[in-house]
Amino acid sequence: MTLRFFVIIGTLILMCFVTSLLVGYRYFFSLPAINNSIEDYQNRELLSLKIALDKEFIFLETLNYDYAVWDETYNYMADFDAEYVDSNFVGDTFYSLKIDGVFIYDMNFNMVYGQAYDYIKHIEFDAPDLDLQVNKLNRTIIPNSKASEDDNSLRHSGFLQTEDGPVMFASHVIKRTDKTGEPVGSIVFIKKVRTSLIKSLAEIAQVELSYSKIEHASSLNNIVTLKGSLQGEDIATQREPSRRGHCHSKEKGDSRCKR
């Protein structure tokens, strides 16, 4: 063997050693750091999206609460005076509140008042999915009237798939203004999920956002609850989040909640 041979062998061994060090450093130090940075970034994206979506629901829930915990609404459940409806739920009301429907139910899920009104197009539309005597599975949109005063079950909100497309809903047990009185029913507000809403959420969260209907029951099982952070899943380029505790139509007339 010549000296040149040993030099070549030594050089190859050194190159392999250096390469192993670089690969090892990248695998054990660089990649984890990069993944941690990506994970932190995606956590911020998910948190921003959750905050933006929660803001939309809080606005709808607050409007709904104002009408549900109110003497006039409570008294309406006793006498069904048409003056209450005529003075509170005209076309301008839907436009000013930016809602697309109001539905009032008694304790037996009978609709005592219902009006679906597209506040953008200024036209009425049918909402058969809100007939809870026909669509009994949709009764999950009604809150638990037997809950304690400080229990969140007195209210409920989420998404519901209807024949006219997906809607956001907020509901609350009807009480007097001072929060007293036996439960007499519930009031539900709905708001259509429009392209403008998705665009607004995307702009606030600074993410590319799209939505689609849930067509099959099995599809809901693959959706991760939107909690504002990753929940043990790997980083990814796409996600299918669901807002916790909200209802999604899995089959026609089925709006049971993912919990």
Secondary structure, DSSP 8 states (H G I E B T S, - for coil): --HHHHHHHHHHHHHHHHHHHHHHHIIIIIHHHHHHHHHHHHHHHHHHHHHHHHHHHHHHHHHHHHHHBSHHHHHHHHH--HHHHHHH-SHHHHHHHT-SEEEEEETTS-EEEEEEEETTTTEE---GGG-TTT-GGGGGGS--TTS-TT-GGGEEEEEEEETTEEEEEEEEE-B-TTS-S---EEEEEEEE--HHHHHHHHHHHTS--------SGGGGGG-EEE-SS--S----S---EEETT-B--SBTTB--B--
